[in-house]
Amino acid sequence: MSVELEGWERLKKALNEFAIKFHRDINDAIGQHIISKSVKRIKKGKIKPPTSSFTLSLRPGNGKGKTLMDTGELVQSLTYQLEGDGIIKIGSHLRYAKVHQFGAKIKAKKAQTLCIPATEEARKLSKAKGVKGALEEFKKKGYRIWFEPHAIMGQKGKRAKPKVLFYRKKEVEIPKRTFVYMTEKDWEEITEMVQKWLKE
């Protein structure tokens, strides 16, 4: 005996629609989860190695601050993108995000050396106007500027003590400070999330 049952096509269509929605919704939730965890790590100061005391000294607020939390642009820039086969890409439009995540060795390209701000004022001016613009601003403020092999010096008035405005280096190495990653606990939370979604 054989019996032909109708309705399989409708069932297959419904199952396919369910699978597509499940795939999209779960991957969205996972992408949001990963970004949320990354932002929390940065805001709670859990990124290693910590920011050097020299770098902290250039920030407003008497050298205080958390690693990767200078302006807050990095945490605000994190986003995710879903691609085929369940791939979730976490990224940022900021060029330095990749440098912090993976580390990098930065070398001077067009200029003879890299110029690293030595004071909070130099950092602020160079960020707004570039190194050349910053030096022009220092000159307008009455500074005499001169170059030494490892520094750009400045002196405001003949009696003032000369000070380093910028350090000059051929290259600098930025340590890896991974902020996007998954822990065992993260995977457990995602598994619970999927199970809850299926029950609902």
Disulfide bonds with the S-S distance in Angstrom:
none
